[in-house]
């Protein structure tokens, strides 16, 4: 099998083919980071029928290329920058750095079964993670719109609007407003526009929820069988725990999720406390699942 090492940069990528049996570079190509040049890279790679891609920092600068290759059925592994740096230091040249050397170093690490990590094509967990992020952004946008609407209604209506304001409630309140003067007319005009935006966001949230529900069902997960866990929480758990494969160890993922205890310095004895950092939404979803499972 030929190892194709890639050194990715923001605007260019350099690939080097390395023969694992001799650990020598056979061919090299430099491309621009564009879809047209990606196709040129694939055309170049097809000369090696049995191949595997080793991309340095595949979750960073090489993320787009690695995802593109995986979607087309290619075998891809991630090689950390620390591993390629070690290879350069051990090779002739005193650790000199060029794109071609970096690409070959990444390939060498993979060929020698070093620190490479296999990557997998995006699937349902990735789609759920995207939908969850989109839902979070939509929810935050809705909160901002409702807050703006509350401020306008407070100036248009005595006592303002109820706390649990909806687009329908706001529209009904606005129908009873008879503005006098330019300022009140503009307030009502802006408020009416905000009502329309809230309705649009509500429609997007409803469609988002339905799509999450369908994907959770398609994933075969039984999380929704647990009392108290609906499709949204299940989708968040599936989507974000799907990222666990990107972390080198389970402890690293636990630290990211904020579930790993933190040691607290003490003169008398060693003790720990709960982490207040990490992904708080994932942390909340995990504790919801654990709590409901023990009810």
Secondary structure, 3 states (H helix, E strand, C coil): CEEEEEEECCCEEEEEEEECCCCEEEEEEEEECCHHHHHHHHHHHCCCCCEEEEEECCCCCCHHHHHHHHHCCCCEEEECHHHHHHHHHHCCCCCCCCHHHHHHHHHHHHHCCCCCEECCCCCHHHHHHHHHHHHHHHHHHHHHHHHHHHHHHHHHCCCCCCCCCCHHHHHHHHHCCCCCCHHHHHHHHHHHHHHHHHHHHHHHHHHHHHHHHHHHHHHCCCHHHCCCCCHHHHHHHHHHHHHHHHCCCHHHHHHHHCCCCEEECCCCCCEEECCCCCCHHHHHHHHHHHHHHCC
